Amino acid sequence: MKQDSRRGAVPVLVPMPAETPYTYAVPDGMKVEPGSIVRVPLGPRMVAGIVWDGEGGAVDARKLRPIDHVFDCPPVPEPMRRFVDWVANYTLAAPGMVARMILRAPEAFDPEPWIEGLRKTGSEPDRVTEARARVLELADDGLAWTRSGLAHAAGVSSTVIDGLKAQGVLAMEMIPPRPVVPAPDPSYGSNELSAEQQQAAMELRRAVEANKFGVTLIDGVTGSGKTEVYFEAVAAAVERGKQVLILLPEIALTQAFLERFQDRFGAKPAEWHSDVPPRMREKVWRQVAEGQVRVVAGARSALYLPFPNLGLIVVDEEHDPAYKQEDRVFYSARDMAVVRAHIGGFPVVLASATPSVESRVNASQGRYECIALSSRYADAALPDIRAIDLRRAAPARGGFLSPVLIDQVRATVGRGEQALLFLNRRGYAPLTLCRVCGHRFQCPSCSAWLVEHRFRGQLVCHHCGHHEHRPEACPECGTFDHLAACGPGVERIAEEVVGHFPDARTIVLSSDILGGVKRLRLELDAIAKGEADIVIGTQLVAKGHNFPNMTLVGVVDADLGLANGDPRAAERTFQLLSQVTGRAGRTGKKSIGLLQTFQPDHPVMRALVSGDAEAFYEREIAERERSALPPFGRLAGIVVSAETKADAESHARQLRRAAPQSKDISLLGPAEAPLSLVAGRHRFRLLAHGERRSDMQAFLRALLAAGPKPRGSIRVQVDIDPQSFL
């Protein structure tokens, strides 16, 4: 129902940390409705906001500031508004800060301008040259062309087009803006599916055609064709006229995925992630809101695009920690995707070769349907996984690669096949120190060592971005040529590889690669085409890539992820190493994965070597249940930060004393965070631990209401269901 001047006032949600919408007057003649995107005054500035549901506040309309402008934009749909309220209530974030994630493309709120085009009139030119003939032949299709597009297609200069226009042969006509991507065609291509895959695809199609909420987990080994299977669910949704969102972690929107989508549907999906240029993001946002874009493949923020007709969400690599946002609004995109589907009444598909413990438990308890894909496509064998005990097969002095691994790399490259060396550590070395006085290079703003990036000649903090030139002399004692790099990063492994294999073609892959995403895509494409012999990479290489000629994966430090107090450390290490070793042998060639470890008897290593994922999950789930950790209990983190350690600690202790009494929730801490200083701010953590059905949000609201209000530089951040404990 329209809200107009007779109502006098409406609530407007503005992108700021207010607990409730603000009330604004509706000027005479202006018509708005819930979901309308408007421009309103907020203090001395104008901001975009969303007209919200409910009545305006009980304020004399004469005292209210009026709405300045209503944008010519489809209103934010009602399910999306309910979703914003749900996310805000669950995460304890201000609703306006959740709405802010919808309003990230302000230039898209007004319609895209139409484009000047040209259409053939039927008149004939005074003379027909070869160039003009080509133009007229193309223009015979009866469609309107842009000036540059017609000239390019005909292979002529723009002056030829201008001449025909001057003679009235072509007439100007305004045409609508071009779609960012063509519409996908569900019947364009087809994948040859195995019997197991066909059965899985049929189940997903039935879920989409039922047009009701449900969660299906695709639990398939690496290379089992999960993507091709869920493409059939995408096809079913598109056939029904629905929009589809495919979520992928981080920059996993690789060229390979986009090309696989294009092979199946004849067009690429619209992309939505941080590396999409701002103008293109605005076009995608607008065309999604208008229903023109049918399929979006994006990172976690794509969940807040204003889809008017969403009918399916796919969360690929659902276990990936990159789905957790830890800035302003703390949320898990995987979990919120399930909520969004529930509110909209449509299905959601979660896919992973190594599902999260939470998803496995939900499937075992019947809350999720589970589809298992137990074999690789075309019956390709999984790699043979072995552990290299570094206590018995130690690297040479100054090196980090065991002789066993070096011999396997030599044999692999000798056969004309590819080897991948995996180390989840960027740069050259995680620590640089002076061998004379012991000085260690530490970030001036964080409690973290500076990582040496030798390719760039810099020491870099991976937490706040601080960087400085690597000096020749120690800044503490002034000694030259005595700075030592401690420990390996991928650059140092590359240096060692070149020493052993000087003639091999070597590529280093890392998220901080110079040239950004474009360079990264070129490198990945080169690897897939066999233009590299040895690849050295971080976790970037573990996510969904298909390298046909890769038959060896060596994990340089398999113990790395186990060396912290994170309760999910074992699960994450198992997932990461399973994913990265799964890059080998995907086309059927005999393959091997080697894990360099000092703990070959660790349950994670045993599970990987034996290939018994079920045993690992059973053990991990039983341990979680004994400890009442998620999904059998609830956690919430509270991080108090300030410019001084005393302020942060004092405020955290006052919060602890203000904690309400609860039978099923305990509050632990405060304790200095493992990363106690980040970007110049001192940090203390509290951790709330409750039973599965405890009302964690009510407990935290009572705590924050009873505790001191943050003043000065003090900030309090609440993280429901934390993924990081740093």
Residue, then its C-alpha position, 0 to 999 in steps of 0.5 A: m500500500k502506498q504511503d503518501s502525504r495524508r499519512g504525514a510521516v514515515p520511518v526511514l532506515v538510514p545507514m548509520p548505527a541507530e537502533t531504530p529508523y528515523t521519522y521523516a515528513v512526506p511532502d505534499g504530492m510525494k508518494v512513497e511505499p515501504g522499500s522506497i529508496v529516498r534521499v533524506p537530510l541527516g545532520p548537515r548532509m544528505v544520505a540515502g535511506i530506505v522507507w521502512d515498515g510500520e508507522g512514523g514516530a509520534v512526533d508533530a509532523r511540523k517538527l519533522r524534516p522532510i524527505d528530499h527526494v524519492f529515487d526512480c528505483p524499484p523498492v527494496p522487496e519485503p523479504m529483503r526488509r525482513f532479512v535486514d531486520w533478522v540479521a540485525n536482531y541476530t548479530l546485535a548490529a544496528p539495522g541501519m548498518v545492515a541496510r548500508m550493505i544494500l545501499r552500496a551503489p548510490e549511482a544505481f538509484d536513478p535509471e541508467p540513461w538511454i543510449e543514442g542509437l541508429r536505425k535504418t529508415g528505408s531511404e537510399p544513399d546517393r551512392v553505395t560504396e563497399a563500406r556503405a554496403r557493409v553497413l546497410e547489410l548489417a542495418d537490415d536486421g531492423l535493430a537499432w545500433t550504436r554508432s561505434g558498434l555499427a562501425h566496428a561490426a561493419g569494419v568501417s570508420s565512424t565517418v561512414i556512419d555519419g555520412l549515412k546519417a546526414q543523408g537520412v539513411l540512418a535515423m537517431e533512436m534512443i535505445p535502452p542500456r545494454p544488459v551487463v550479461p546476456a540472459p542464461d539459456p538453460s538448454y544451451g549446453s549439457n554436461e555428461l553426468s554419471a549415474e550418481q551425478q544424474q541422480a543428484a541433479m534430479e533431486l536438486r531439480r525436484a527441490v527447486e520445482a517444489n518452490k519451498f524452503g529446504v537446505t540440501l548439502i552436496d557432500g562430494v569428494t574433490g573432482s566429483g562434479k559438484t559444480e555441474v550437479y548444482f548447475e542443473a538446479v540453477a537451470a531449473a530455477v532459470e526455467r521457472g523465471k527465477q533469479v539465482l545467487i551463487l556465492l563463492p569465497e573470496i576471489a574464487l570467481t576464477q576464469a575457469f568457473l565463469e567459463r564452465f558456467q558459460d559452457r553450460f548456459g551460453a553466457k557468463p553470470a553477472e559478477w559481484h565482488s570487490d574487484v568489480p569496477p564501481r561503474m559495473r557494480e552500479k549496473v549490476w545492482r540496478q539490473v538485479a533490482e529490475g530483475q534483468v540479471r538472472v544469475v549473479a556469482g559473487a562473494r559474501s556481500a552479494l547476499y545483500l543485492p535487492f533481488p525481487n524474484l530470488g528462487l535459489i541460492v548456492v553456497d559453493e565451498e560452504h565450509d570456507p572461513a572467508y564467508k565470515q565478515e568481521d567488520r562492522v556487521f559480523y555475520s556468516a554469509r553461509d548461515m545468512a543465506v539459509v535465513r534468506a532462503h527461509i524468509g523467501g520460501f525457496p531452496v538453498v544448496l550448500a556444496s563442499a568436498t569437506p563440509s563444516v562440522e555444523s553442516r554435517v551435524n545438521a544433515s545427520q539430524g535431518r535438518y538438511e537433506c544430504i547428497a553424497l558424491s563419493s567418486r570422481y568424475a569418470d572414475a578418476a582415482l583420488p591421490d595417494i596421500r602419504a606423510i613425510d615424517l620430518r623427524r626422520a627425513a629432515p630437509a638439508r641445512g637452510g632448506f625446507l623441502s625434505p629429500v623425499l619431496i624433492d625426489q618426487v618433484r624431480a620424478t614428476v617434472g621429468r614425466g612432463e607433469q606438474a607439481l604443486l608445493f603448498l605453504n599457507r604463508r605469504g611473502y619470503a619469511p614471517l620474521t626478520l631479525c638481527r643476528v648480532c643484537g637480536h632485534r626483531f622487526q615488529c609492526p609499530s601499530c600491531s603486536a605482529w612481526l613484519v613479514e619480509h617480501r623479498f620480491r618487493g624489497q619490503l617488510v609488511c604487516h598483514h594486519c594493518g598494511h604497514h610497510e617499510h623498505r627492508p634496510e641493509a643495516c640493523p636499525e638497532c645496532g647498525t650492523f650491516d649484512h646480518l639481518a636473517a630471515c627466519g622461517p619460510g614463506v612461498e617466496r623462500i620456497a620458490e627460491e629453494v625450488v629454483g636452486h634444485f630445479p633451475d630449468a623448471r618453469t616455476i610460478v608463485l601464486s599468492s593473494d598479494i600477487l602484483g597485478g591483482v585479480k587480472r594477473l592472478r587469472l592469467e597465471l591460473d590459466a597458464i597453469a591449467k594449460g600446462e605452461a608451468d612445471i612447478v607451482i608454489g602457492t598459498q591457500l589461494v590454490a586450494k579453492g576449486h581450480n582444475f589443473p589437468n596435468m597436476t599429479l603431485v601436491g606437496v604440503v611444505d608445513a602440514d602442521l601450520g594450522l594446528a599451532n594455535g588455540d582455535p577450537r576449529a583448528a583441526e577441522r580447518t587444517f583437515q579441510l584445507l589439506s584435503q582441498v589442496t591435495g585434491r588438486a592432484g589427479r583430477t583427470g585420471k592420472k596416477s597422483i600423490g599428495l605428500l604431507q611434511t609433518f612433525q606429527p604424523d600420528h595427529p588425528v588430522m594426518r591419520a585421517l588424510v593418509s587413510g582417506d577415512a574422512e568419516a572417522f575424522y568427522e566422527r571424532e571431531i563431532a564427538e569432541r565438540e559435543r563433549s565440550a558443548l562447542p558449536p553446533f552443540g553449544r553457542l559462542a559469542g565473542i566481545v572485543v573491547s579495543a581502545e587507544t590505550k591498554a588501560d582504557a581497553e582493560s578497564h572497560a572490559r572488566q567493567l563489562r564483565r562485572a555487569a554480566p547478568q546472572s544466567k544458568d546456561i551462559s557463562l562469561l569468560g575473561p577478559a583476557e588480552a587478545p592473542l593479537s593484542l594490538v592491531a592498527g594502534r588499538h589495544r584489544f581485550r576479549l571476553l567469550a560467552h559460552g552457552e547451551r545450544r538453546s540459550d538466548m545468547q542475544a538476550f544475555l548480551r543485550a542485558l550485558l551491554a545495557a547494564g555495562p558502561k557506555p563506550r566513551g572516547s576511543i573505546r569500541v565494543q564489537v560483538d561477534i555471534d558465532p565467532q570463527s576467529f579467536l585472535 
